[in-house]
Amino acid sequence: MSEEEDEIILAELDDDELVAQMHDDLYDGLKDEITEGTNILLERGWTPYDVLTKALVEGMRIVGIDFRDGILFVPEVLLAANAMKAGMFILRPLLAETGAPKLGSMVIGTVKGDIHDIGKNLVGMMMEGAGFDVHDIGINTDVDGYFAAIEEHKPDILGMSALLTTTMPYMKVVIDTMVEKGMRDDYTILVGGAPLNEEFGAAIGADAYCRDAAVAVETAKEFMAKKHNQMAAG
């Protein structure tokens, strides 16, 4: 990196330059710069929703594409997602006040018997970065844990993760219980984790298998668009 690049003063950039710089800073996982950029845009009279969508979500969309295409890897995406969180920390209370539109909401957890959470955390961060409300209920989550979260948060989407072949079948236990309770069709169910595949997702009755966080975001957006279209048609 040359010295000139080190000396970018965010406050001196115009809005377009600043947003482009924030995309770069997100990509590089620079938390302090994202905090500063977010505050500058707000001081300039940007709405919290515009800062979220144009600076942060758009930046994470670029990260997501390069993650999907194998240009970026998990550690770099986690850094970008953490930088995004720094911006979200400022914006979240402001968005709540203004009632900004959300794409939808999601409850996500790793299933009973499984304590792996990097993939789940990444999906949660990327979903939040795309404009979803995400309720992460952690690891080793049993049927009761999922149902308590569904009851409390009334999500559009239920996400389940497993990294062990031995815990994969528990996803079916959760879905079967939802069927028994007559509530399966009220939710979009997305599943993911290294040992899973599309056939497994279909066999247990999930709506979709998502091979990584970028795919999970795109899939969630597609299902939410369908849902909105059905509601509009209905």
N, C-alpha and C positions, 0 to 999 in steps of 0.2 A: 504493500500500500504506500502511495506517495504521500509526502507531507501535506500537499494541498488537500487531498481527500480527507485527511485526519481533521482538517480545520473547518469542516462544513459547520456553519452556524445556523441552526434550524430556524431561528427567529428571523433571519435575514432572507429566507427563501419565500417566494410567493406561494400562494395556496397550491397550485398545480405541482410546483417543484417540491414542496414540502410533502405532499401526498405520495409522490413518486419516491422520495427519499425514505418515507416511512415504509413503503413496500420493500425497499432494499434493506432497511433496518430490521424489519420483521424477518425477512429471509435469512439475515445474519444472526437473528436471535438477540438483538440488542435491546434489552429491557428498559434501560434508563432513557434511551433515545425515543422509544415508543411512548413512554410516560411523558416526556417533554413535548413531543410532537402532538400528542392527544390534547395536552393542556393548551398549547399554542392555538390549535384549531378552535377549541372551545372559546378561548379568549377573543378570537377573531369573529365570533358570532355564529360559528357552525352549530347546527343542531347535533345533539348526541347521536341521533340515528344516522345522520350523514357521516359523522366521524367513524361510526361503527362500520357502515356499509362500504364507504369509499376508501377509507384508509386501512382499516383492520381486516374486514372480511375479504376485500379484494386482494390484499396482501397475502392472506392465508390461502386464498384460492390458487394463487401462483405457486405457493409452497406445496399445496395439495397436488397440483399437476406434476410438479417435478418429483414429488415423492412417488406418485403413481408410475412415472416414467423411469424410475430408478436413478434419477440424478441426485436426489437427496435421500438420506437414510434416517432411520428412527431417531438417533441422537440429535440430528440437526432439526428434525421436525419438532421434537420435544422442546428444544431451545426456542424455536419460532413460536410454538404454542405458549410457552412461558412468557415470552415477550408480549404476545397477544393478551395474556391474562393481566399483565400490568396495565394495559390500556383499558381492558374490561373492568378492572377494579375501580377506575375513575368513572367509567361510563355507566356501569350497572345501576347505581342509585339514581342517576339522572334519567336513564331510560325508563326506570320504574315510575318516576314522577310524570314523565311525558306520555306514558302509555304507548310507547313506540311499538309498531307491529312486529310480531315474531313469526318466524316461519312455521313454528310448531314446537312441541315439547317432547322430551324423551326421558324415560327411566332406563338406566343401564347398570348392569352388574355382572360380575363373574359368578358362575353357578356354584352350587354346593359342592364342597370337596376340592375346589380349585382356588389357589391363592395367587394366581398370576394376574397382574393388573396393568402391565405396560401397554398392551394392545388396547385394552378397555379405556385406559386413561387418554391414550392418543385419540381414539374415536370420540371420547367425550369432549376433548379440547377442540378437535376439528369441527365437531357438530356445533359447539358453542361459537366457534369462529365463523361458522356459516349463518349464524343468526337463530339457532335453536336454544330453547331453555333446556338445560341438561341437569337431571337429578341423578348423581352417581351414588349408587347404594353399596358400592364396595365389592369385596371378594367373599367367596364362600357363602353365597346367598341362597337360602332355601325357598321353597314355594311360598311360605308365609311372608318372607321378606319381600319377595316380588309383589305379592298381593297387597301388603301394607303400603308399599310405595305407589302402586297403581291407584289404590283407594285415596291416598293423600294427594297425589299430584295430578291425577286424571290425565295421563300423557296421551299423545297421539301414537307414539312409537315405544315399543319395549325392545331393548337391546340386551342380548345375552352373549356372554363370551366364555369360551373354554379353551384351555391349552393342553389338557390331558385327554387322551382317548378314553380314559376311565370315567371322566366326568361329562363327556359329551351327551350320553343318554339322558342326563338329568334335564337337559333342555326340553326333551319330549315330555317329561313328567310335568313341567310347568305348563307347557302348551296343552297337554291332555286335561289338566285341572281347569284351565281356562275354558276348554270346550265343555267340560262337565258343568261348569257354572254358567254356561250360556253367554259368555262374554268374549269369546275368542274373536268374533268378527268386529268387535269394537276397536281393535288395536292392530297396528301394523307391527309384525314381529320380525326383527332383523337379528341374525345370528352370525358369529364370526369366531375366528381362532385358527391357529396353524393347522390342526389335524382335520378341520372340517372341509367339506366341499359342497358344491351345488346339490349333488344327489342326496347328501345327508340332510341338508336344509329342507329339501322337498319332502323327504321321507318322514321327517318329524312334524311337518305341517307349518314350517315357518314361511313367511312371505318371501324372504330372500336371504341368501347367504352373501356376505360381504367379505371379500378376501383381504381388504385393508381399510384403513380409515378414510382414504380418499373415495373409495368405492362406496363406503357407508354413507358419506355425505351426499354423493350424487343420487344414491338409491333412495335415501330419506327424502330428498327434494322431489324426486319423481313421484313418490307415494303421496306426498303432501299436495303436489299439484293435481294429482288425480282426485284426491279427496275434496279439494276446493272446487274442482270442476263438477264433481258429482253433487256437491251441496248447491252449487249455482244452478245446475240442471234440475235438481229436485225442488 
